[in-house]
Amino acid sequence: MTENTVSVKKVHHLAGHSGAVYALAEGITPDSIFSGSSDHYVTQWSFTTDEAVAVAQLPGIIYALAP
């Protein structure tokens, strides 16, 4: 690799949003995250159970989340 090359490895696949994901935030527990999408949903994801739970539906695209 050269000095300007970044190596990326896919470690997990989460499927559930119907639109592009624009925002990620730390979850309540170390094995979870929140995502916000152009489908207007905030979803909580569990890496332990692979479960996705929609926790909010908003009137617009979600571009940012804060813990």
Secondary structure, 3 states (H helix, E strand, C coil): CCCCCCCCCCCCCCCCCCCCEEEEEECCCCCEEEEEECCCEEEEEECCCCCEEEEEECCCCCCCCCC
